[in-house]
Amino acid sequence: MSTERILFEQTDGIARLTLNRPEKLNCIDPGMLEVIDGHLRVLDRDPRTRVLIITGAGERAFSVGADITVWADLEPIEMWRDWVRTGSAVFDRLARLRIPTIAALNGYTFGGGLELALACDLRVAVAGTEIGSPEVKIATVPGWGGTGRLVATIGAARAKQLIFTGERLPVDQALAWGLVNSVHERDAFAAAVDELAKAIAANAPISVQLAKAAIDAHGSGDPTMALEAMAGALAGMTEDGREGTAAFREKRPPDFKGR
């Protein structure tokens, strides 16, 4: 059932993941999180894929967030151990994905749906989209990394306004706030998303991915992982790097040349 609720396809270096519960406004359940996580794990090791697009089925909603019918009956310890931690881990994996990601917001984007969009690198919206973080209206708070990523995207004051009021933000205001990158009429929306994905995919993939890693490291305030990964790759490309590996395999002292 969960695999039917997540559609996945790859064409010409571009992957597309679709939340497929239009009758429920693409709300997310635990099984869907598990399937999404599986696709992300594969994508992060697939050198052929250059861009990931995430969208929702139908024309009403990208996603209205977590499936309330699932988590409303959970005990507090279950909520913390299973629901919140699992969703946060999956969205963190999405945010750290090696390739660029685009959230194609084709309608209502609320709660966990907004948090899913915030975990993507870019957000493109259809005209008329409403965006919100309404958790306080049902006596809970944003999860799945929403508070931190929202602040990083639009600043603390605007994030507080959106979260404290639970209001629905019109897409034009979201564009002015920098919450979305662009807005398109419905008949031009799909083409605009594809054009953006193709423009990214046409560029040197390793350069794009290194640029993403550098930008994300700057934003996180902890560049350690990105620097270590880049340094390791650079060292491995040198003559000394190849000599060190060869010497280990041949069980002999290495002859390093400093180049």
C-alpha positions as CSV (number, residue, x, y, z in Angstrom):
1,M,0.0,0.0,0.0
2,S,2.8,2.5,0.9
3,T,4.6,1.9,-2.4
4,E,1.3,2.8,-4.2
5,R,1.3,6.1,-2.1
6,I,4.7,7.0,-3.4
7,L,5.3,7.1,-7.1
8,F,8.9,7.2,-8.4
9,E,10.4,7.6,-11.9
10,Q,13.8,8.5,-13.4
11,T,14.3,10.0,-16.9
12,D,17.4,11.6,-18.4
13,G,19.1,12.2,-15.1
14,I,16.0,13.6,-13.4
15,A,14.2,11.7,-10.7
16,R,10.6,12.5,-9.7
17,L,9.0,11.4,-6.4
18,T,5.3,12.0,-6.1
19,L,3.2,11.8,-2.9
20,N,0.2,9.8,-4.2
21,R,-2.7,10.3,-1.8
22,P,-4.7,13.1,-3.6
23,E,-7.9,12.0,-1.9
24,K,-6.2,12.8,1.5
25,L,-4.5,15.9,0.1
26,N,-1.2,13.9,0.1
27,C,-0.9,13.6,3.8
28,I,2.1,11.5,4.9
29,D,1.9,8.3,7.0
30,P,4.8,6.2,8.4
31,G,4.9,3.7,5.5
32,M,5.3,6.6,3.1
33,L,8.2,7.9,5.1
34,E,9.9,4.5,4.9
35,V,9.5,4.3,1.1
36,I,10.8,7.9,0.7
37,D,13.8,7.0,2.8
38,G,14.5,4.0,0.7
39,H,14.5,6.0,-2.5
40,L,16.8,8.7,-1.0
41,R,19.3,6.1,0.0
42,V,19.5,4.7,-3.5
43,L,19.6,8.2,-5.1
44,D,22.5,9.3,-2.9
45,R,24.6,6.5,-4.5
46,D,23.4,6.7,-8.1
47,P,25.8,8.7,-10.2
48,R,23.3,8.9,-13.1
49,T,20.8,11.0,-11.3
50,R,21.4,14.8,-11.2
51,V,18.2,16.3,-9.8
52,L,15.3,15.2,-7.7
53,I,11.8,16.7,-8.0
54,I,9.3,16.1,-5.2
55,T,5.6,16.9,-5.8
56,G,2.1,15.8,-4.9
57,A,-0.6,14.1,-7.0
58,G,-3.6,16.0,-8.2
59,E,-4.1,19.7,-8.3
60,R,-5.3,20.5,-4.8
61,A,-2.2,19.9,-2.5
62,F,1.5,19.3,-2.4
63,S,0.9,17.9,1.1
64,V,-1.1,19.0,4.1
65,G,1.4,17.2,6.4
66,A,1.4,14.3,8.7
67,D,-1.6,11.9,8.7
68,I,-3.4,13.0,11.9
69,T,-5.4,9.7,12.0
70,V,-2.1,8.0,12.6
71,W,-0.4,10.1,15.2
72,A,-3.4,11.3,17.2
73,D,-3.7,7.9,19.0
74,L,0.0,7.6,19.8
75,E,1.3,7.7,23.4
76,P,3.8,10.5,24.0
77,I,6.8,8.1,24.1
78,E,5.7,6.6,20.8
79,M,5.3,10.1,19.3
80,W,8.9,10.9,20.2
81,R,10.5,7.5,19.5
82,D,8.8,6.6,16.3
83,W,6.9,9.4,14.6
84,V,8.9,12.6,15.2
85,R,12.4,11.0,15.1
86,T,11.6,8.9,12.0
87,G,10.2,11.9,10.1
88,S,13.1,14.1,11.2
89,A,15.7,11.5,10.1
90,V,14.1,11.1,6.7
91,F,13.9,14.8,6.1
92,D,17.5,15.3,7.3
93,R,18.5,12.7,4.7
94,L,16.7,14.6,2.0
95,A,18.3,17.9,3.1
96,R,21.8,16.2,2.9
97,L,21.1,14.5,-0.4
98,R,24.1,14.9,-2.7
99,I,22.1,16.1,-5.7
100,P,20.0,19.2,-5.9
101,T,16.3,18.9,-5.0
102,I,13.2,20.8,-6.1
103,A,9.9,20.9,-4.3
104,A,7.1,21.5,-6.9
105,L,4.3,22.9,-4.7
106,N,1.2,22.2,-6.7
107,G,-1.3,23.3,-4.0
108,Y,-1.8,23.4,-0.3
109,T,1.5,23.1,1.6
110,F,0.9,22.8,5.3
111,G,2.7,21.4,8.4
112,G,4.8,18.4,7.5
113,G,4.3,19.2,3.8
114,L,6.0,22.6,4.4
115,E,8.7,20.8,6.3
116,L,9.2,18.4,3.4
117,A,9.4,21.4,1.0
118,L,11.9,23.2,3.3
119,A,14.2,20.1,3.3
120,C,14.5,20.6,-0.5
121,D,17.0,23.1,-2.1
122,L,14.5,25.0,-4.2
123,R,10.7,25.5,-4.1
124,V,8.6,26.3,-7.1
125,A,4.9,27.0,-6.6
126,V,1.7,27.1,-8.6
127,A,-0.3,30.3,-8.5
128,G,-2.9,30.1,-5.7
129,T,-0.8,27.9,-3.4
130,E,-1.3,28.5,0.3
131,I,1.5,27.7,2.7
132,G,1.3,27.4,6.4
133,S,2.5,25.8,9.7
134,P,-0.9,25.3,11.5
135,E,0.2,22.9,14.2
136,V,-0.7,25.3,17.1
137,K,-4.3,25.2,15.9
138,I,-4.4,21.5,16.9
139,A,-2.4,21.9,20.1
140,T,1.0,20.7,18.8
141,V,4.1,22.2,17.4
142,P,6.1,21.9,14.1
143,G,8.3,18.8,13.9
144,W,10.5,17.1,11.3
145,G,13.0,20.0,11.4
146,G,10.4,22.6,10.5
147,T,11.3,25.3,13.0
148,G,15.0,25.4,12.2
149,R,14.7,25.3,8.4
150,L,11.9,27.9,8.4
151,V,14.1,30.3,10.4
152,A,17.0,29.6,8.1
153,T,14.9,30.3,5.1
154,I,12.8,33.4,6.1
155,G,14.3,34.6,9.4
156,A,13.1,34.3,13.0
157,A,10.5,37.1,13.0
158,R,8.6,35.8,10.0
159,A,9.0,32.2,11.1
160,K,7.5,33.1,14.4
161,Q,4.6,35.0,12.7
162,L,3.8,32.0,10.6
163,I,4.0,29.5,13.4
164,F,2.4,31.5,16.2
165,T,-0.6,32.5,14.1
166,G,-1.0,29.3,12.2
167,E,-2.1,31.5,9.3
168,R,-2.1,30.5,5.6
169,L,0.4,32.5,3.7
170,P,-0.6,33.5,0.2
171,V,2.0,32.3,-2.4
172,D,2.8,35.9,-3.5
173,Q,3.7,36.8,0.1
174,A,5.7,33.5,0.3
175,L,7.6,34.6,-2.8
176,A,8.3,38.1,-1.3
177,W,9.6,36.4,1.9
178,G,11.9,34.1,-0.1
179,L,10.0,31.0,1.0
180,V,9.5,30.0,-2.6
181,N,11.8,30.7,-5.6
182,S,9.2,31.3,-8.3
183,V,5.4,31.2,-8.9
184,H,3.7,30.0,-12.1
185,E,0.2,29.8,-13.5
186,R,-1.2,26.3,-13.5
187,D,-0.9,25.8,-17.2
188,A,2.8,26.7,-17.2
189,F,3.7,25.1,-13.8
190,A,4.9,21.7,-14.9
191,A,6.9,23.1,-17.8
192,A,8.6,25.6,-15.4
193,V,9.6,22.9,-13.0
194,D,11.0,20.7,-15.8
195,E,12.9,23.6,-17.3
196,L,14.5,24.3,-14.0
197,A,15.5,20.7,-13.4
198,K,16.9,20.4,-17.0
199,A,18.9,23.6,-16.6
200,I,20.5,22.1,-13.4
201,A,21.0,18.7,-14.9
202,A,22.7,20.1,-18.0
203,N,25.6,21.5,-15.9
204,A,28.7,19.6,-14.7
205,P,27.2,17.3,-12.0
206,I,30.1,17.1,-9.7
207,S,30.6,20.9,-9.8
208,V,26.9,21.4,-8.9
209,Q,27.1,18.9,-6.1
210,L,30.3,20.5,-4.7
211,A,28.6,23.9,-4.8
212,K,25.6,22.5,-2.9
213,A,27.9,21.0,-0.3
214,A,29.8,24.3,0.2
215,I,26.6,26.4,0.4
216,D,25.0,24.0,2.9
217,A,28.2,23.9,5.0
218,H,28.2,27.6,5.2
219,G,24.5,27.7,6.3
220,S,24.9,25.0,8.9
221,G,27.8,26.8,10.6
222,D,29.7,23.4,10.8
223,P,31.7,22.8,7.6
224,T,33.6,19.8,9.0
225,M,31.8,17.1,7.0
226,A,32.0,19.0,3.7
227,L,35.6,20.0,4.1
228,E,36.6,16.4,5.0
229,A,34.8,15.0,2.1
230,M,36.3,17.5,-0.4
231,A,39.8,17.1,1.1
232,G,39.5,13.3,0.9
233,A,38.4,13.5,-2.7
234,L,41.2,15.9,-3.6
235,A,43.9,13.8,-1.9
236,G,42.7,10.7,-3.7
237,M,43.1,12.4,-7.0
238,T,46.8,13.2,-6.5
239,E,49.7,11.0,-7.6
240,D,50.5,10.5,-4.0
241,G,47.0,9.4,-3.3
242,R,47.2,6.7,-6.0
243,E,50.7,5.7,-4.9
244,G,49.6,5.3,-1.3
245,T,46.8,3.0,-2.3
246,A,49.1,1.0,-4.7
247,A,51.8,0.6,-2.0
248,F,49.2,-0.7,0.5
249,R,48.0,-3.3,-2.0
250,E,51.5,-4.3,-3.0
251,K,52.7,-4.4,0.6
252,R,55.6,-2.1,0.1
253,P,56.8,1.4,1.4
254,P,55.1,4.2,-0.5
255,D,57.3,6.6,-2.7
256,F,55.5,9.9,-2.3
257,K,56.4,12.8,-4.7
258,G,54.4,15.6,-3.2
259,R,52.1,15.9,-6.2
